[in-house]
Amino acid sequence: TTAGAGFKGSAAKEVSVEPIDVAFDEVASAYHRIRGDILRTACDRSHHLSKALGMELYLKREYQHESGSFKERGACNALHRLSDEQKKRGVIAASA
């Protein structure tokens, strides 16, 4: 598939993006790991984008997290998956 293509006035370059397979069980496991630590955010239909793209499109309001980003989910999940030894060594993270 191609990202950045098909939008009027878009200055974005076309970039080839290879899909990855993600099993439902992986998503469900991550949900159960982080559910007590992460804010449950709304997922609302975007009327404008749905009409413009000719499909039902929903947007997840991840900006409602304290960090203002979806990255909080992935980081929390990664921290929960660390071994005891890895936890003892600690974690350094940065985001731009």
Biotite code that builds the C-alpha atoms (Angstrom):
import biotite.structure as struc

atoms = struc.array([
    struc.Atom([0.000, 0.000, 0.000], chain_id="A", res_id=1, res_name="THR", atom_name="CA", element="C"),
    struc.Atom([1.030, 3.610, -0.329], chain_id="A", res_id=2, res_name="THR", atom_name="CA", element="C"),
    struc.Atom([0.882, 6.339, 2.297], chain_id="A", res_id=3, res_name="ALA", atom_name="CA", element="C"),
    struc.Atom([0.433, 10.009, 1.463], chain_id="A", res_id=4, res_name="GLY", atom_name="CA", element="C"),
    struc.Atom([-1.129, 9.403, -1.921], chain_id="A", res_id=5, res_name="ALA", atom_name="CA", element="C"),
    struc.Atom([-4.454, 10.655, -3.191], chain_id="A", res_id=6, res_name="GLY", atom_name="CA", element="C"),
    struc.Atom([-4.902, 13.772, -1.069], chain_id="A", res_id=7, res_name="PHE", atom_name="CA", element="C"),
    struc.Atom([-5.457, 17.047, -2.899], chain_id="A", res_id=8, res_name="LYS", atom_name="CA", element="C"),
    struc.Atom([-2.781, 19.599, -2.136], chain_id="A", res_id=9, res_name="GLY", atom_name="CA", element="C"),
    struc.Atom([-0.738, 17.070, -0.201], chain_id="A", res_id=10, res_name="SER", atom_name="CA", element="C"),
    struc.Atom([2.983, 17.739, -0.237], chain_id="A", res_id=11, res_name="ALA", atom_name="CA", element="C"),
    struc.Atom([3.631, 14.283, 1.215], chain_id="A", res_id=12, res_name="ALA", atom_name="CA", element="C"),
    struc.Atom([5.782, 11.950, -0.816], chain_id="A", res_id=13, res_name="LYS", atom_name="CA", element="C"),
    struc.Atom([4.549, 8.499, -1.662], chain_id="A", res_id=14, res_name="GLU", atom_name="CA", element="C"),
    struc.Atom([6.084, 5.929, 0.650], chain_id="A", res_id=15, res_name="VAL", atom_name="CA", element="C"),
    struc.Atom([5.762, 2.199, 0.262], chain_id="A", res_id=16, res_name="SER", atom_name="CA", element="C"),
    struc.Atom([4.394, 0.627, 3.436], chain_id="A", res_id=17, res_name="VAL", atom_name="CA", element="C"),
    struc.Atom([4.400, -3.118, 3.860], chain_id="A", res_id=18, res_name="GLU", atom_name="CA", element="C"),
    struc.Atom([1.479, -4.474, 5.894], chain_id="A", res_id=19, res_name="PRO", atom_name="CA", element="C"),
    struc.Atom([2.254, -6.581, 8.944], chain_id="A", res_id=20, res_name="ILE", atom_name="CA", element="C"),
    struc.Atom([0.139, -9.386, 10.312], chain_id="A", res_id=21, res_name="ASP", atom_name="CA", element="C"),
    struc.Atom([-1.167, -8.791, 13.822], chain_id="A", res_id=22, res_name="VAL", atom_name="CA", element="C"),
    struc.Atom([-3.197, -11.545, 15.441], chain_id="A", res_id=23, res_name="ALA", atom_name="CA", element="C"),
    struc.Atom([-6.232, -10.703, 17.543], chain_id="A", res_id=24, res_name="PHE", atom_name="CA", element="C"),
    struc.Atom([-4.683, -12.644, 20.439], chain_id="A", res_id=25, res_name="ASP", atom_name="CA", element="C"),
    struc.Atom([-1.675, -10.283, 20.418], chain_id="A", res_id=26, res_name="GLU", atom_name="CA", element="C"),
    struc.Atom([-3.931, -7.231, 20.618], chain_id="A", res_id=27, res_name="VAL", atom_name="CA", element="C"),
    struc.Atom([-6.096, -8.802, 23.333], chain_id="A", res_id=28, res_name="ALA", atom_name="CA", element="C"),
    struc.Atom([-3.021, -9.742, 25.387], chain_id="A", res_id=29, res_name="SER", atom_name="CA", element="C"),
    struc.Atom([-1.660, -6.190, 25.144], chain_id="A", res_id=30, res_name="ALA", atom_name="CA", element="C"),
    struc.Atom([-5.043, -4.781, 26.167], chain_id="A", res_id=31, res_name="TYR", atom_name="CA", element="C"),
    struc.Atom([-5.125, -6.965, 29.282], chain_id="A", res_id=32, res_name="HIS", atom_name="CA", element="C"),
    struc.Atom([-1.536, -6.015, 30.195], chain_id="A", res_id=33, res_name="ARG", atom_name="CA", element="C"),
    struc.Atom([-2.091, -2.246, 30.037], chain_id="A", res_id=34, res_name="ILE", atom_name="CA", element="C"),
    struc.Atom([-5.780, -1.770, 30.833], chain_id="A", res_id=35, res_name="ARG", atom_name="CA", element="C"),
    struc.Atom([-5.197, -0.696, 34.426], chain_id="A", res_id=36, res_name="GLY", atom_name="CA", element="C"),
    struc.Atom([-2.503, 1.816, 33.482], chain_id="A", res_id=37, res_name="ASP", atom_name="CA", element="C"),
    struc.Atom([-3.883, 3.560, 30.403], chain_id="A", res_id=38, res_name="ILE", atom_name="CA", element="C"),
    struc.Atom([-6.787, 5.954, 29.983], chain_id="A", res_id=39, res_name="LEU", atom_name="CA", element="C"),
    struc.Atom([-9.616, 4.582, 27.868], chain_id="A", res_id=40, res_name="ARG", atom_name="CA", element="C"),
    struc.Atom([-10.016, 7.135, 25.070], chain_id="A", res_id=41, res_name="THR", atom_name="CA", element="C"),
    struc.Atom([-12.969, 7.749, 22.753], chain_id="A", res_id=42, res_name="ALA", atom_name="CA", element="C"),
    struc.Atom([-13.111, 6.469, 19.195], chain_id="A", res_id=43, res_name="CYS", atom_name="CA", element="C"),
    struc.Atom([-15.428, 8.688, 17.156], chain_id="A", res_id=44, res_name="ASP", atom_name="CA", element="C"),
    struc.Atom([-16.573, 8.640, 13.542], chain_id="A", res_id=45, res_name="ARG", atom_name="CA", element="C"),
    struc.Atom([-15.057, 11.398, 11.451], chain_id="A", res_id=46, res_name="SER", atom_name="CA", element="C"),
    struc.Atom([-17.951, 12.630, 9.311], chain_id="A", res_id=47, res_name="HIS", atom_name="CA", element="C"),
    struc.Atom([-15.705, 14.802, 7.116], chain_id="A", res_id=48, res_name="HIS", atom_name="CA", element="C"),
    struc.Atom([-13.057, 12.148, 6.428], chain_id="A", res_id=49, res_name="LEU", atom_name="CA", element="C"),
    struc.Atom([-15.648, 9.388, 6.019], chain_id="A", res_id=50, res_name="SER", atom_name="CA", element="C"),
    struc.Atom([-17.395, 11.423, 3.329], chain_id="A", res_id=51, res_name="LYS", atom_name="CA", element="C"),
    struc.Atom([-14.149, 12.511, 1.645], chain_id="A", res_id=52, res_name="ALA", atom_name="CA", element="C"),
    struc.Atom([-12.769, 8.960, 1.477], chain_id="A", res_id=53, res_name="LEU", atom_name="CA", element="C"),
    struc.Atom([-16.057, 7.159, 0.790], chain_id="A", res_id=54, res_name="GLY", atom_name="CA", element="C"),
    struc.Atom([-15.706, 4.862, 3.794], chain_id="A", res_id=55, res_name="MET", atom_name="CA", element="C"),
    struc.Atom([-16.518, 4.783, 7.480], chain_id="A", res_id=56, res_name="GLU", atom_name="CA", element="C"),
    struc.Atom([-13.499, 6.245, 9.263], chain_id="A", res_id=57, res_name="LEU", atom_name="CA", element="C"),
    struc.Atom([-13.091, 6.443, 13.023], chain_id="A", res_id=58, res_name="TYR", atom_name="CA", element="C"),
    struc.Atom([-10.433, 8.383, 14.901], chain_id="A", res_id=59, res_name="LEU", atom_name="CA", element="C"),
    struc.Atom([-9.061, 7.357, 18.281], chain_id="A", res_id=60, res_name="LYS", atom_name="CA", element="C"),
    struc.Atom([-8.597, 10.339, 20.614], chain_id="A", res_id=61, res_name="ARG", atom_name="CA", element="C"),
    struc.Atom([-5.169, 9.419, 21.911], chain_id="A", res_id=62, res_name="GLU", atom_name="CA", element="C"),
    struc.Atom([-4.374, 13.089, 22.557], chain_id="A", res_id=63, res_name="TYR", atom_name="CA", element="C"),
    struc.Atom([-6.417, 12.698, 25.743], chain_id="A", res_id=64, res_name="GLN", atom_name="CA", element="C"),
    struc.Atom([-3.531, 10.827, 27.416], chain_id="A", res_id=65, res_name="HIS", atom_name="CA", element="C"),
    struc.Atom([-1.291, 12.817, 29.755], chain_id="A", res_id=66, res_name="GLU", atom_name="CA", element="C"),
    struc.Atom([1.481, 12.377, 27.192], chain_id="A", res_id=67, res_name="SER", atom_name="CA", element="C"),
    struc.Atom([-0.851, 13.566, 24.421], chain_id="A", res_id=68, res_name="GLY", atom_name="CA", element="C"),
    struc.Atom([0.173, 10.615, 22.292], chain_id="A", res_id=69, res_name="SER", atom_name="CA", element="C"),
    struc.Atom([-0.655, 7.046, 21.307], chain_id="A", res_id=70, res_name="PHE", atom_name="CA", element="C"),
    struc.Atom([2.948, 6.182, 22.235], chain_id="A", res_id=71, res_name="LYS", atom_name="CA", element="C"),
    struc.Atom([1.863, 5.772, 25.838], chain_id="A", res_id=72, res_name="GLU", atom_name="CA", element="C"),
    struc.Atom([0.081, 2.497, 24.986], chain_id="A", res_id=73, res_name="ARG", atom_name="CA", element="C"),
    struc.Atom([3.090, 0.962, 23.246], chain_id="A", res_id=74, res_name="GLY", atom_name="CA", element="C"),
    struc.Atom([5.529, 2.114, 25.908], chain_id="A", res_id=75, res_name="ALA", atom_name="CA", element="C"),
    struc.Atom([3.356, 0.761, 28.714], chain_id="A", res_id=76, res_name="CYS", atom_name="CA", element="C"),
    struc.Atom([2.984, -2.564, 26.919], chain_id="A", res_id=77, res_name="ASN", atom_name="CA", element="C"),
    struc.Atom([6.751, -2.779, 26.322], chain_id="A", res_id=78, res_name="ALA", atom_name="CA", element="C"),
    struc.Atom([7.479, -2.053, 30.006], chain_id="A", res_id=79, res_name="LEU", atom_name="CA", element="C"),
    struc.Atom([5.067, -4.772, 31.126], chain_id="A", res_id=80, res_name="HIS", atom_name="CA", element="C"),
    struc.Atom([6.855, -7.272, 28.878], chain_id="A", res_id=81, res_name="ARG", atom_name="CA", element="C"),
    struc.Atom([10.317, -6.672, 30.374], chain_id="A", res_id=82, res_name="LEU", atom_name="CA", element="C"),
    struc.Atom([11.951, -9.508, 32.269], chain_id="A", res_id=83, res_name="SER", atom_name="CA", element="C"),
    struc.Atom([12.846, -9.010, 35.947], chain_id="A", res_id=84, res_name="ASP", atom_name="CA", element="C"),
    struc.Atom([16.509, -8.661, 34.926], chain_id="A", res_id=85, res_name="GLU", atom_name="CA", element="C"),
    struc.Atom([15.667, -5.989, 32.359], chain_id="A", res_id=86, res_name="GLN", atom_name="CA", element="C"),
    struc.Atom([13.572, -4.124, 34.948], chain_id="A", res_id=87, res_name="LYS", atom_name="CA", element="C"),
    struc.Atom([16.520, -4.149, 37.379], chain_id="A", res_id=88, res_name="LYS", atom_name="CA", element="C"),
    struc.Atom([18.764, -2.526, 34.741], chain_id="A", res_id=89, res_name="ARG", atom_name="CA", element="C"),
    struc.Atom([16.169, 0.202, 34.157], chain_id="A", res_id=90, res_name="GLY", atom_name="CA", element="C"),
    struc.Atom([14.850, 1.954, 31.072], chain_id="A", res_id=91, res_name="VAL", atom_name="CA", element="C"),
    struc.Atom([15.870, 5.095, 29.232], chain_id="A", res_id=92, res_name="ILE", atom_name="CA", element="C"),
    struc.Atom([13.396, 6.411, 26.658], chain_id="A", res_id=93, res_name="ALA", atom_name="CA", element="C"),
    struc.Atom([13.037, 9.502, 24.499], chain_id="A", res_id=94, res_name="ALA", atom_name="CA", element="C"),
    struc.Atom([10.450, 10.730, 22.060], chain_id="A", res_id=95, res_name="SER", atom_name="CA", element="C"),
    struc.Atom([10.479, 13.654, 19.699], chain_id="A", res_id=96, res_name="ALA", atom_name="CA", element="C"),
])
